[in-house]
Amino acid sequence: MAGDFIHADPVADQALDWFVRLRDGKQDAATRAEFLAWLSRDPRHEEEFRGLEILWNEKPFHDAVKALPVDRSELMRTRSRRWPLRASALAASVLLATGIWQYPSLTVALQADYVTATGSQTRVPLPDGSTMLLNTDTAVALDFDAGRRHIRLLRGEAFFDVVHDPAHPFTVSGQYGEVEVLGTAFAVRTIDGEDEVVLERGRVQVLCLCDGRDKTVLAPGETVSVTASAVSPVHAADPSATLAWREGRIIFENAALGDVLEELRRYHRGAIFVADERVNQMKVTGNYRLDDVEGAVQTLADAAGLGFYRVPGGLIILQ
């Protein structure tokens, strides 16, 4: 059986097993004959497997059943409905078996002084009178001992409104960079491969923690990113849009649908899948509430002409 997950329904378990076997490319003549024989033994076998094919609609699943005589067009025609409970549980089984759902790192949890859950935000008063607003799925560690004012952003995104104190520099470090401020308001976000800094007001110096110690200074309305090797050129930014998450909104203009969905995934406790990657390039504009990610995704799906499917556990499929 696929992975270590055992489904309560034996038929669902068998469908999941075939799903994973065919995904591994085991489609020799003997395997295909065995698979077709299994499908023919019970109508529920085909129902369960087709449910998975519809959810993912990608090779090799589609190839594995393309020769079957049943017309699949009716299954693909539905645009927006709740997925059957059995298929929902099976989809969850696949996600568990393949490790798609990720869990917070125990190491980060042990280091952090403050952590926010997915979809949550927390405002934290700091010992020096400054304030910190943590965005979704964020973890930070504080060091305010012996006059120090240092924060490590372990994961996620945070906004800082810093009290001016030239004698005690306020610093925030991410994965690759460090920000030093003299009295300002700015945000730092750490994502795969880089740290991003956006300055709302005041003045900050952004330093690369790499060997070259590359650095730059930001003025209000500017942004920069830091990688493992350098600080990027400075770019103009609109803090009212970039930092709209502080008011519980996401704002974008003429942005790629794939980029917008990637941002919305940060606030959604489940997974969001797009069956046809080509639609990710579609340009969209919008202003949505972050406390209704599902509603935002459904509106975007309607605009793109995609079907919207949801299953228990927060899984959303656009197809």
Secondary structure by P-SEA (a helix, b strand, c coil): cccccccccaaaaaaaaaaaaaaaccccaaaaaaaaaaaaccaaaaaaaaaaaaacccccccccccccccccccccccccccccaaaaaaaaaaaaaacccccccaaaaaaccccccccbbbbbbccccbbbbbccbbbbbbbcccccbbbbccbbbbbbbccccccbbbbbbcccbbbbbccccbbbbbcccbbbbbbccbbbbbbbcccccccccccccbbbbbcccccccbbbbcccccccccccccccccccaaaaaaaaaaaccbbbbbccccccccccccccccccaaaaaaaaaaaabbbbbbcccbbbbcc
